């Protein structure tokens, strides 16, 4: 379908490929990240199940709702989860690929009777990367780093001030080109909607708005870390007049945020396939977009210019969002590394073919030497249990250029990176 002013997304290529092989494609992700727009771009017809009249018509005449030119977009399908089973039966009867595109911004409260295995392909959508919003030139290719471990020295326009502005603006398609102040107001509106209704719609639990806001602030204060649930509890208790909230309630909040795709969890990495490290290690938590953490904290670019520690954590979240999208385009995933000796590396990108690269994320040039030591230490440790890394890199905001150090570690400003 024609979508006026459509901003191309990196996952467009994957969507087109999946529609040639699977009967249906499910695009999940947070509200407002562009799922419906991208779905319309790839669809030939559509129906929005968020509208009461369509849900009622589906009850009376499901065939009329489901029939249409392929691919048919079923938007916000979780509001009428039985359409999933109907689509699965139609796929079984017809057999042709690319019949449906489903989009959803929440896990349905009532699960379909069939998982969709063998019929549905799944793609997760995130907010826009700097490349997609036009804020990265794409001069440094992640694919080329994996293939050659080389980059061409390139100038960057990214500064500390511009980096914190991009953090606060966020990657929502609707804010591209808007002033940062306006974009932050929209992120605050997003959070107001989340507190008022979005979270309760997931599981039907009515939550105390004050406690939920305190919880979100605690989560934002620990963004880009693997904080324990007990740490969150203690922080929440210190900000409430009463005793706080239980561990069960914290888990309930975390689970609900995962179900509406507002919370991203970066898993731990190990090169040994049978290792239990990933299971035993707490995930690093990020909001789906760094602007949400900034909005929760009441942060502005001016405030983050003065608070370099908070700025660094939010910049790391923005980098992980972009890396998640770029890695997915290469059939890869983003992990983090931490061993018992305390060695930490911010991001490990591992591709399906087993190749991997290690990345540290540092805003300031004065942190580069320490970051490089961490990366080289990881390379030595992994030498006895895994293949050598395809590349080692530091992603930054302040170096002014992309280049390779004498020790082989690449310096890459985020505004030059692409898949």
N, C-alpha and C positions, 0 to 999 in steps of 0.2 A: 504494500500500500504506500501511497505517496505521503511522506511526512515532511512538511515544509520546514526548512532550516535544521534538518537533522544533523547532529554532531556525531560523526562516526565513532564507534567504540572498538576497542581492540578485540573484544570477543565476537565481533560481527563475523569474522572469518570462521571461527569455531562453530557459530550458530549455523552458518550456511553448510558447513561440512556435516554437522550432526543431522540436519534436515534431509540429507541424502541417504542416511543409513537407518535412522530410528523412526518409528511410527509417530512419536510425539516428542517434543522437547519441553522440559520444565526449566524455566528461568526463575531463580529465587534471588532474594536480596532485600535490603531495607526499603521501606517506603521512600519515594522521592529520588531514587538513584537512577531512574530512567528505564526501568524494566518494560513498562507499558509502551513507551515511545519506541524502544528498540523492537519490542514485539510487533508493533504496528508496521515498522519499517520492513520487517521480514514476512509479514502475514499478507494473505490475499483477502481475508474477511475477518470479522471480529464480533465478539459478544462480551459485555462486561457483566460478570456475575455479582459485582458489588451493588448493582441496581436492583431494588426490590421487585420491579416488574419482570426482570429477566429470571430471577429466582422463582417467582410464582409461575411464569410461563414454563420453566423447566419442569416443574412438578406436574403441570397439566399436559404438556406436549414436548417431552425432552428431545425428540427427533428434530423439531423445528429449530430449537436452540442450537443443536450441535451441527446441523447441516449448513454448509456454506463452502465457498471456494477454499482450496487448500494452498498453504497452511491456514487453518482457522485459529485465530487467537482467542483463547479463553482467559480473559483478564480477571485477576483477583479470584481465582478458582476456589480458594480456601473458604470463601463465603457460601459455597454450595458444593461441598466435597464429593457428593455423589456423581458430579460430572466426570470425575476421574474414572470411576468404574464404567460409566457409559462410554467414554472415549476408548478405554481399553478394549471393550467388546467390539466397538466399531473398527478398531485397528486389527483385531483378530479376524474380523469378517472380511475386511478389505485387503489388508496385506501390504498396501503401498506405503513407502516412507513419507515423512513430512506431512502428515495429516493434520496435526495440531501443534500449537504453541501454547503452553500454559505459563502464566506468570502469577507469582504470589509473594506477598510481603510478610507472611506469617505461616508457621506450621499449623495446619488445621487442627482444631480441637478434637474433631472426630476423624480418625484415620480411615481412608478408603479400605474396602475389603481386600483389594489386591495391591501389592507394592508397585506394580508397573514394571517389574524386572523383565527385560527383554523387549519392552515396548517403548518405555520412556527413557530418554537420555537427559541428564541433569547438568546444568551450568549455573554457577553462582556469579551474580553480578555485584560489583561494588561501586562506590562513587567514583567519579572521574579522576584518573591520574593526571599528573601535570602534562603529559604528552597529549591526552585527550582534550584537555581544557585549553591547549595552545600555549601552555607555560613552560614546556620543554621542547627543545629543538630536536631531540632524538638522535643527537650526534654520536652517542655512545650506545652501541647495541649489546644487550645482554647475550643474545645469540652469538654474536661475534666473539665476545669474551669467552664463552664456553668453547667455541670452535678454534680460536687462535690464541687466546690469552694476550691479545694486543689491543691497544686503542690509539687513536690519533690524537695528539695534543690539541685541545680545543678550548677556546675562551668561553667563559660563563658570565652571565649577567646577574646570577643569583647573589644576593647579599643577605646578611643576617636579618635586616629589616624586611626585605621582600619575603624571606622564608617565613617569618612569623605572620606576615600578612596573609600568605597562602594557607597557613595552618588555620587562622581564624576564619578565612573565607570558606574553606572547605571545597569539596569536589562535587557538590550537588549540581546537576546540569543547569538548574534554574538560576544559579548565582554567578555563572560565568559572565564576566563583564560588569558585574554589579560592584559598587563600592563595598569595601570590607565591612563598614559599619552596618550597611543594609543586610549584607549576607549574615552577619552575626545575629541580627534581629530575627532573621528567618530560622536560624538554628535554634534560637531560644523558643520560637513558636513551635518548632518540631518537638522540643523537650516538653513544652507545656501539653501538647497533644499526647505525648507518650505517657505522661503522669496522669492526665485526666481520663484517658480511655484506652489507648492502644495496648497497654500492658494487661489490663483486666479483660480485654477481648480475647486474649490468648487462652486463658485458662478459667475465666469466670470469677477469679478471686478479686474482691474489692480490697485495695490496699490503701493504707494511710498515706495521703499525698506528702505530708511533712516528712515521714520516715523515708519514703521513696526518694525524695529530693536529697535528703541527707545521705542516703545510700549512694546515689549517683555522684554526689560530690566526693565521697570516699573513694569510689571507683575511679573518678577522674584524677584524684590526687595520687593514685597508685598506677596510673596508666603506664604501659610499657614495662611493667614489672610483673613478677609472679607472686604477688602478695598472698599470704595465707588468708583463709576465711576468718581466722581468729584476729588477724591484723585489721581486716575490714570491720569486724565486730567492735574492736577496741576503738577504732577511729569514729565509728558511728556513735558509740556510747558517749564519747567525749563531746559530741555535738548535739546530744539530746538531753533534755532535762530529766528524762526517766532512765531506766536501767539500760536501754538499748534494744537490740533485736537478737533473736535466737539464731543459732547456726542453721537451723532448718529454714528460717525465713530468708537468710542470706542466700542459701542455695536456691530457694524459690525465686528470688529476684534474678539471680544469675541465669537460671534456666529460662525464665520468661524473656529476658533480654536476648538470649540466644535464639529463641523461637521467633522473635520478630527481627532477627538479623541485625540488631543494634550492637551486640557484643561479638567481637572477634577474639578467638583464642589461638595463639601461636604455640604449637606443640614443640616439645623438646626433640632434639635430633641425636641419633647415634648411627654410626656407619655399619654396625653389626646387625644383620637382619633379624636375628633371634633375640636380641637384647630386650630386656624389659624396661629399659631406661625411659622410653617414651611414656609408658603406662605409669611409672612411679613418680615422674617429675611433674610439678604443677605447671600449667600453661602460663604464658605471658599474655596479659589481657590488654586489648585495645578497643576503643569505640570504633564502630564501623567507619567513622570519619573523624578526623582530628578536630574539626570545628565543633563537634558535640562536646568533647572534653573541654575545649576552650569556653564554650557557652555555659556549661555547668559550673565552671570555676569563676565565671565572670571575667575571664581574661580578655584583654584587648592587645593589639600589637604594641601599644605603648607600654602596657604592663609587662608583656613578655620581653621587651627590650631590656627591662630592668631585672627580670627574674630569669637568669640564664639557665638555671637548673630545670625549671618547669618548661621553658622553651625547648630545651634539649629533649625532654621526654615526649612532648607533643610533636616535635619534628621527627623523632624516631617513629612515632605512630604513622605520620604521613608517609614516611619512606617505606614502612612495612606495607601499607595499603598499596602503594605503587608497585612494590616488588611482588606482592601477591598477584596482581593483574598481569604483570610482565612475565612472571614465572608460569602462570597458568597457560599463557599463549605458547609456551615452550613445553607444555605437558610436564610442568614441575610444581613443586610445593616449597613453601618457606617455613623453616623451622628456626629454633634458636639452640645454642649450645651452652651447657654449663656442666663442669665436672666437679668431682668431690674436692679437688684442690682449689676450687674457686675460680678457675679460668672460665671466662664468659665471652661469647661472641654473639653479636646481636642478631645476625641472620645467616642461615645456611640454606642455600637454594639447591635442592636435589631434583634432578630430572628423572623421568621414568627409566632412562637407559643407564642409570647409576652414577652419571657424572654429577659433581657437586662443586659449588663455589662458596666461599665464605666472605661475609661482609660485616664490617663494623660501621656504625652510624655515629658521626661526630660533627657537631656544628662548627666547633672551633679548631683552627689550625694547630693550636698549642696541644691538642689532644692526639694528633696524628701519630706521633712516635709511640705512645703507649698502645694505641689501637693496632699499629703495625706489629708490635711485639706480640700482642695477643693472637693475631692472625698467624704469624710465623710459628708461635708455640703450638697452636692447633695443628698446623701442617706437620710439625715434628711428631706430635702425639699420634696423629692418624696414620703416619707412615708405616706403622707395623700392623694396622688392622684394616686399612682401606686404601683405595687408589689415591693418588695425589690430587689435590683440588685443581679444578680447571683454571681457577683464578682466585686471587685474594684482592679485596678492594675496600676502600673507605668511601662511603657516601657522605657528602658534606654540603654545606650551604655557603661557605665563606672562602674557599681557596682561590676563586677567580679563574680557574682553568681545570681541565682534565689532563692528567699526565701520569706517568709511571715513575715511582721512586726507584732509587738504586737497588733497594732490596726486593724489587719486583712487585710491590704492592701498588695497585692503581688508586689514584685519587679521582673521584667522580662527583662533581656537583649534580644535585638531583635534577636541575633544569636541563641537563644534557642526556638523561637516561631514557632508554626505550627498550622494548622487548626485542 
